[in-house]
Amino acid sequence: MDLLGAVPDAVPAGELICSAKGCRAPAAWGLLWNNPKLHTPDRRKVWLACDDHREHLEQFLATRSFWKQTVAVSELDRVP
């Protein structure tokens, strides 16, 4: 059964898209963050951002003291 085939805005497997709500643009940036109340200091979570949403998402994370670093998507390790 192909559940994604029924979803009109489904993203092809392996394609990296922006994490901003409602955005379907290709990701250009990886925003590395962690929540110190939940994660060990060396743990990094990743949000993806397009050029248009990078600054907004960085500010959202920085306001909460979650943002650690922003890198180009090409620098991220892909996990199969």
N, C-alpha and C positions, 0 to 999 in steps of 0.2 A: 504494500500500500504506500503510495507517495503522498504524504500529507502536505508537503510544500508545493506540490503541483497545483493544489487548489487555492493557494494563496497568491493573489495577483502581484503583490509587491515583494515576493520572496527573492532573496539574494542567492545567486549561485554559490554552491559550496566552495570554500576557499577564498572568496572575494572579501576583502576587508573594507567595511563601510564605517562611516562616522557614527559615533555613539550618541550624538545629540538626538534628542527626541524628534522623530519624524524626518530626520535627514537621511537621504539615500546616497549621498555623495561618496566617492571613493576616499578612503582614509589616506592622509599624507603624514600624520603624526601619531606617535604613541605617547600618551600621558601616563607616566608611571606614578603610582600613589600607593599609600597604605593607610589604614585606620589604626592608629596606635593602640586603641582600646580593644581591637580584635586581632591584629596581626603582629607577629614578631617584627623587630626593627628591620631585618633583612628581607622580609617578604615584600614583593611588589605585585600590585594588581595593575591592569592596563585598561585604559579607555582609549579608543581610537578617535581621531578628530580630522576633519577636513580643514582646509585653510580658513574657511569662513567661521568655523566654530572653535578653533584652537584656543583663542584668547578667552572666550567665555567659559569653556570647560576648565581651563587652567585656573581662572579666577574662582570658579565654584569650588574646586578642590583646595586651593590655597586659603580661601576664607575659613575652611574647616581644618586647616593645618594638615591636610592629607597629601597635597602635591609634593612630589620629590624631584621629578625630572621630566623633560620632554625630549623625545628623540624622533628622528625620521623613521617612518614605517620600515624602511629598508634595513634599519639597525636592530629591529626586533627579531627575536628568535621565534620561529614558527614551530608550533607543536602539532603533530599530525592528529 
